[in-house]
């Protein structure tokens, strides 16, 4: 579940930095890792990568409870 939540955090961080240019195309969520595929109009700059990392770390640091929706 943590890796699944991680994909949502990464998507949030990328959209925060790249705005609507970032579009999730898929992900792999496994017990030991995750992969996140997305498109963008061009490569991310070093500054954008750092901004996305900071946004993700800030979201994680909040340590907020995440409720699972029933399906």
LOFIBA-711896 format. One line per field, with one value per atom (N, C-alpha, C, O): y, z, x; atom name; residue in one letter; residue number from 1. Coordinates in nm, 4 decimals. Layout:
<atoms>
py	Y, ... .
pz	Z, ... .
px	X, ... .
atom	CA, ... .
res	a, ... .
n	NUM, ... .
</atoms>
This chain:
<atoms>
py	-0.1198, 0.0000, 0.1260, 0.2277, 0.1185, 0.2369, 0.2750, 0.3932, 0.1753, 0.2063, 0.2597, 0.3449, 0.2120, 0.2649, 0.4120, 0.4964, 0.4412, 0.5795, 0.6636, 0.7803, 0.6041, 0.6736, 0.7189, 0.8259, 0.6391, 0.6814, 0.8048, 0.8930, 0.8110, 0.9286, 1.0521, 1.1616, 1.0338, 1.1456, 1.1942, 1.3148, 1.1014, 1.1401, 1.2124, 1.3120, 1.1636, 1.2305, 1.3722, 1.4663, 1.3868, 1.5198, 1.6121, 1.7260, 1.5624, 1.6453, 1.6862, 1.8013, 1.5941, 1.6261, 1.7277, 1.8200, 1.7121, 1.8090, 1.9458, 2.0488, 1.9459, 2.0727, 2.1477, 2.2697, 2.0757, 2.1375, 2.1606, 2.2667, 2.0622, 2.0688, 2.1142, 2.1270, 2.1380, 2.1739, 2.0687, 1.9490, 2.1109, 2.0156, 1.9460, 1.8594, 1.9832, 1.9190, 1.7737, 1.6926, 1.7390, 1.6025, 1.5197, 1.5623, 1.4000, 1.3113, 1.1694, 1.1125, 1.1124, 0.9755, 0.8797, 0.8872, 0.7895, 0.6918, 0.5497, 0.4590, 0.5305, 0.3977, 0.3900, 0.4815, 0.2802, 0.2583, 0.1093, 0.0344, 0.0693, -0.0663, -0.0526, 0.0171, -0.1184, -0.1143, -0.2565, -0.3434, -0.2797, -0.4103, -0.3934, -0.2814, -0.5010, -0.4895, -0.4251, -0.3602, -0.4429, -0.3944, -0.2731, -0.2223, -0.2257, -0.1116, -0.0566, -0.1162, 0.0590, 0.1130, 0.1749, 0.2202, 0.1761, 0.2432, 0.3374, 0.3015, 0.4570, 0.5577, 0.6095, 0.6690, 0.5875, 0.6320, 0.7565, 0.7605, 0.8581, 0.9797, 1.0454, 1.0215, 1.1284, 1.2060, 1.3521, 1.3977, 1.4222, 1.5651, 1.6242, 1.5511, 1.7517, 1.8147, 1.8119, 1.8313, 1.7883, 1.7824, 1.7254, 1.6933, 1.7126, 1.6616, 1.7592, 1.8807, 1.7044, 1.7897, 1.8474, 1.7787, 1.9710, 2.0332, 1.9809, 1.9222, 2.0020, 1.9639, 2.0341, 1.9750, 2.1598, 2.2361, 2.1780, 2.1716, 2.1356, 2.0770, 1.9437, 1.9149, 1.8637, 1.7370, 1.7647, 1.6989, 1.8616, 1.8970, 1.9483, 1.9129, 2.0310, 2.0832, 1.9690, 1.9682, 1.8735, 1.7598, 1.6738, 1.6271, 1.6533, 1.5764, 1.6463, 1.5820, 1.7767, 1.8532, 1.8452, 1.8263, 1.8594, 1.8519, 1.7140, 1.7033, 1.6092, 1.4731, 1.4525, 1.3961, 1.4981, 1.4821, 1.5601, 1.5131, 1.6780, 1.7568, 1.6855, 1.6844, 1.6262, 1.5520, 1.4316, 1.4024, 1.3625, 1.2470, 1.2903, 1.2244, 1.4007, 1.4491, 1.4867, 1.4828, 1.5230, 1.5556, 1.4343, 1.4478, 1.3155, 1.1905, 1.1838, 1.1372, 1.2311, 1.2318, 1.0927, 1.0136, 1.0655, 0.9401, 0.9360, 1.0319, 0.8256, 0.8061, 0.6973, 0.5849, 0.7319, 0.6359, 0.5609, 0.6200, 0.4344, 0.3505, 0.3521, 0.3320, 0.3762, 0.3746, 0.2315, 0.1511, 0.2013, 0.0686, 0.0612, 0.1579, -0.0548, -0.0723, -0.1583, -0.1841 .
pz	0.0000, 0.0000, 0.0000, -0.0584, 0.0659, 0.0695, -0.0698, -0.1041, -0.1509, -0.2862, -0.3716, -0.4576, -0.3498, -0.4224, -0.3851, -0.4721, -0.2565, -0.2110, -0.2692, -0.3033, -0.2802, -0.3388, -0.4812, -0.5209, -0.5595, -0.6971, -0.6970, -0.7814, -0.6023, -0.5933, -0.5514, -0.6030, -0.4582, -0.4140, -0.5290, -0.5496, -0.6036, -0.7160, -0.8232, -0.8791, -0.8521, -0.9494, -0.9038, -0.9830, -0.7758, -0.7194, -0.7368, -0.7813, -0.7015, -0.7085, -0.8520, -0.8770, -0.9457, -1.0859, -1.1400, -1.2117, -1.1070, -1.1537, -1.0894, -1.1506, -0.9659, -0.8992, -0.9706, -0.9859, -1.0138, -1.0782, -1.2276, -1.2802, -1.2946, -1.4408, -1.4848, -1.6046, -1.3924, -1.4162, -1.5047, -1.4853, -1.5991, -1.6797, -1.7862, -1.8583, -1.7963, -1.8952, -1.8591, -1.9483, -1.7313, -1.6869, -1.6976, -1.6547, -1.7556, -1.7715, -1.7379, -1.8061, -1.6344, -1.5952, -1.7037, -1.7523, -1.7409, -1.8447, -1.7914, -1.8612, -1.6699, -1.6111, -1.4903, -1.4623, -1.4199, -1.3061, -1.2750, -1.3116, -1.2088, -1.1573, -1.0073, -0.9589, -0.9345, -0.7893, -0.7420, -0.7541, -0.6885, -0.6359, -0.4892, -0.4447, -0.4145, -0.2711, -0.2447, -0.1418, -0.3374, -0.3144, -0.3979, -0.3841, -0.4844, -0.5696, -0.6391, -0.6368, -0.7009, -0.7881, -0.9091, -0.9031, -1.0181, -1.1401, -1.1793, -1.1710, -1.2217, -1.2564, -1.3961, -1.4172, -1.4895, -1.6277, -1.6513, -1.6170, -1.7104, -1.7416, -1.8650, -1.9017, -1.9284, -2.0423, -2.0009, -1.9074, -2.0727, -2.0508, -2.1848, -2.2729, -2.2012, -2.3291, -2.3586, -2.4730, -2.2578, -2.2757, -2.1505, -2.0542, -2.1511, -2.0320, -1.9153, -1.9340, -1.7973, -1.6772, -1.6538, -1.6719, -1.6142, -1.5780, -1.4404, -1.3685, -1.4056, -1.2732, -1.1632, -1.0595, -1.1866, -1.0885, -1.0727, -0.9613, -1.1830, -1.1754, -1.1003, -1.0218, -1.1237, -1.0518, -0.9024, -0.8219, -0.8655, -0.7243, -0.6646, -0.5519, -0.7390, -0.6905, -0.6686, -0.5689, -0.7609, -0.7469, -0.6274, -0.5527, -0.6099, -0.4948, -0.3642, -0.2695, -0.3599, -0.2398, -0.2116, -0.0969, -0.3149, -0.2971, -0.2461, -0.1589, -0.2997, -0.2544, -0.1098, -0.0296, -0.0768, 0.0609, 0.1601, 0.2710, 0.1203, 0.2083, 0.2318, 0.3438, 0.1269, 0.1422, 0.2345, 0.3176, 0.2197, 0.3043, 0.4487, 0.5416, 0.4674, 0.6023, 0.6812, 0.8042, 0.6120, 0.6814, 0.7559, 0.8558, 0.7053, 0.7712, 0.7990, 0.9043, 0.7028, 0.7198, 0.6967, 0.6188, 0.7637, 0.7477, 0.6085, 0.5649, 0.5410, 0.4088, 0.4218, 0.4624, 0.3871, 0.3965, 0.2654, 0.1575, 0.2758, 0.1585, 0.1221, 0.2075, -0.0059, -0.0506, -0.0778, -0.1298, -0.0428, -0.0717, -0.2186, -0.2776, -0.2758, -0.4177, -0.4347, -0.5475 .
px	0.0820, 0.0000, 0.0863, 0.0489, 0.2018, 0.2884, 0.3354, 0.3389, 0.3717, 0.4170, 0.3028, 0.3252, 0.1820, 0.0663, 0.0453, 0.0240, 0.0515, 0.0392, 0.1527, 0.1331, 0.2709, 0.3859, 0.3605, 0.4067, 0.2875, 0.2572, 0.1675, 0.1828, 0.0739, -0.0133, 0.0665, 0.0442, 0.1589, 0.2429, 0.3305, 0.3448, 0.3890, 0.4738, 0.3921, 0.4381, 0.2728, 0.1860, 0.1538, 0.1585, 0.1211, 0.0929, 0.2142, 0.2003, 0.3322, 0.4531, 0.4843, 0.5203, 0.4711, 0.4986, 0.3991, 0.4378, 0.2734, 0.1732, 0.1929, 0.1647, 0.2414, 0.2697, 0.3818, 0.3754, 0.4830, 0.5997, 0.5768, 0.6102, 0.5206, 0.5071, 0.3680, 0.3428, 0.2797, 0.1396, 0.0725, 0.0940, -0.0065, -0.0825, 0.0025, -0.0472, 0.1302, 0.2177, 0.2462, 0.2708, 0.2435, 0.2706, 0.1439, 0.0367, 0.1573, 0.0425, 0.0853, 0.1706, 0.0274, 0.0613, 0.0160, -0.0968, 0.1060, 0.0750, 0.0676, 0.0223, 0.1110, 0.1057, 0.1961, 0.2736, 0.1851, 0.2732, 0.2766, 0.1860, 0.3799, 0.3925, 0.4072, 0.4963, 0.3207, 0.3272, 0.3532, 0.2669, 0.4714, 0.5113, 0.5483, 0.5733, 0.5521, 0.5853, 0.7215, 0.7405, 0.8164, 0.9520, 0.9912, 1.1025, 0.9014, 0.9368, 0.8135, 0.7058, 0.8330, 0.7293, 0.7958, 0.9102, 0.7229, 0.7675, 0.6555, 0.5381, 0.6906, 0.5916, 0.6241, 0.7297, 0.5355, 0.5543, 0.4702, 0.3520, 0.5326, 0.4588, 0.5168, 0.6318, 0.4361, 0.4828, 0.4929, 0.4271, 0.5762, 0.5963, 0.6378, 0.6830, 0.6237, 0.6582, 0.8077, 0.8490, 0.8873, 1.0320, 1.0956, 1.0260, 1.2271, 1.2944, 1.2821, 1.2754, 1.2793, 1.2765, 1.4145, 1.5150, 1.4196, 1.5472, 1.5891, 1.5083, 1.7116, 1.7594, 1.6807, 1.6509, 1.6477, 1.5702, 1.4299, 1.3779, 1.3682, 1.2346, 1.2371, 1.1467, 1.3388, 1.3520, 1.3627, 1.2968, 1.4453, 1.4626, 1.3315, 1.2971, 1.2582, 1.1297, 1.0296, 0.9575, 1.0251, 0.9339, 0.9736, 0.8877, 1.1025, 1.1497, 1.1118, 1.0666, 1.1304, 1.0954, 0.9458, 0.9053, 0.8638, 0.7184, 0.6770, 0.5908, 0.7378, 0.7060, 0.7493, 0.6748, 0.8694, 0.9187, 0.8317, 0.8064, 0.7866, 0.6993, 0.5664, 0.5153, 0.5109, 0.3851, 0.4039, 0.3179, 0.5158, 0.5447, 0.5670, 0.5204, 0.6379, 0.6695, 0.5447, 0.5461, 0.4367, 0.3118, 0.2569, 0.1863, 0.2907, 0.2528, 0.1025, 0.0590, 0.0252, -0.1205, -0.1789, -0.1257, -0.2860, -0.3561, -0.4191, -0.4828, -0.4007, -0.4605, -0.5655, -0.5361, -0.6868, -0.7956, -0.8120, -0.8077, -0.8301, -0.8491, -0.9971, -1.0835, -1.0251, -1.1636, -1.2065, -1.1292, -1.3278, -1.3808, -1.4176, -1.4657, -1.3942, -1.4259, -1.5481, -1.5902 .
atom	N, CA, C, O, N, CA, C, O, N, CA, C, O, N, CA, C, O, N, CA, C, O, N, CA, C, O, N, CA, C, O, N, CA, C, O, N, CA, C, O, N, CA, C, O, N, CA, C, O, N, CA, C, O, N, CA, C, O, N, CA, C, O, N, CA, C, O, N, CA, C, O, N, CA, C, O, N, CA, C, O, N, CA, C, O, N, CA, C, O, N, CA, C, O, N, CA, C, O, N, CA, C, O, N, CA, C, O, N, CA, C, O, N, CA, C, O, N, CA, C, O, N, CA, C, O, N, CA, C, O, N, CA, C, O, N, CA, C, O, N, CA, C, O, N, CA, C, O, N, CA, C, O, N, CA, C, O, N, CA, C, O, N, CA, C, O, N, CA, C, O, N, CA, C, O, N, CA, C, O, N, CA, C, O, N, CA, C, O, N, CA, C, O, N, CA, C, O, N, CA, C, O, N, CA, C, O, N, CA, C, O, N, CA, C, O, N, CA, C, O, N, CA, C, O, N, CA, C, O, N, CA, C, O, N, CA, C, O, N, CA, C, O, N, CA, C, O, N, CA, C, O, N, CA, C, O, N, CA, C, O, N, CA, C, O, N, CA, C, O, N, CA, C, O, N, CA, C, O, N, CA, C, O, N, CA, C, O, N, CA, C, O, N, CA, C, O, N, CA, C, O, N, CA, C, O, N, CA, C, O, N, CA, C, O, N, CA, C, O .
res	x, x, x, x, x, x, x, x, x, x, x, x, x, x, x, x, x, x, x, x, x, x, x, x, x, x, x, x, x, x, x, x, x, x, x, x, x, x, x, x, x, x, x, x, x, x, x, x, x, x, x, x, x, x, x, x, x, x, x, x, x, x, x, x, x, x, x, x, x, x, x, x, x, x, x, x, x, x, x, x, x, x, x, x, x, x, x, x, x, x, x, x, x, x, x, x, x, x, x, x, x, x, x, x, x, x, x, x, x, x, x, x, x, x, x, x, x, x, x, x, x, x, x, x, x, x, x, x, x, x, x, x, x, x, x, x, x, x, x, x, x, x, x, x, x, x, x, x, x, x, x, x, x, x, x, x, x, x, x, x, x, x, x, x, x, x, x, x, x, x, x, x, x, x, x, x, x, x, x, x, x, x, x, x, x, x, x, x, x, x, x, x, x, x, x, x, x, x, x, x, x, x, x, x, x, x, x, x, x, x, x, x, x, x, x, x, x, x, x, x, x, x, x, x, x, x, x, x, x, x, x, x, x, x, x, x, x, x, x, x, x, x, x, x, x, x, x, x, x, x, x, x, x, x, x, x, x, x, x, x, x, x, x, x, x, x, x, x, x, x, x, x, x, x, x, x, x, x, x, x, x, x, x, x .
n	1, 1, 1, 1, 2, 2, 2, 2, 3, 3, 3, 3, 4, 4, 4, 4, 5, 5, 5, 5, 6, 6, 6, 6, 7, 7, 7, 7, 8, 8, 8, 8, 9, 9, 9, 9, 10, 10, 10, 10, 11, 11, 11, 11, 12, 12, 12, 12, 13, 13, 13, 13, 14, 14, 14, 14, 15, 15, 15, 15, 16, 16, 16, 16, 17, 17, 17, 17, 18, 18, 18, 18, 19, 19, 19, 19, 20, 20, 20, 20, 21, 21, 21, 21, 22, 22, 22, 22, 23, 23, 23, 23, 24, 24, 24, 24, 25, 25, 25, 25, 26, 26, 26, 26, 27, 27, 27, 27, 28, 28, 28, 28, 29, 29, 29, 29, 30, 30, 30, 30, 31, 31, 31, 31, 32, 32, 32, 32, 33, 33, 33, 33, 34, 34, 34, 34, 35, 35, 35, 35, 36, 36, 36, 36, 37, 37, 37, 37, 38, 38, 38, 38, 39, 39, 39, 39, 40, 40, 40, 40, 41, 41, 41, 41, 42, 42, 42, 42, 43, 43, 43, 43, 44, 44, 44, 44, 45, 45, 45, 45, 46, 46, 46, 46, 47, 47, 47, 47, 48, 48, 48, 48, 49, 49, 49, 49, 50, 50, 50, 50, 51, 51, 51, 51, 52, 52, 52, 52, 53, 53, 53, 53, 54, 54, 54, 54, 55, 55, 55, 55, 56, 56, 56, 56, 57, 57, 57, 57, 58, 58, 58, 58, 59, 59, 59, 59, 60, 60, 60, 60, 61, 61, 61, 61, 62, 62, 62, 62, 63, 63, 63, 63, 64, 64, 64, 64, 65, 65, 65, 65, 66, 66, 66, 66, 67, 67, 67, 67, 68, 68, 68, 68, 69, 69, 69, 69, 70, 70, 70, 70, 71, 71, 71, 71 .
</atoms>
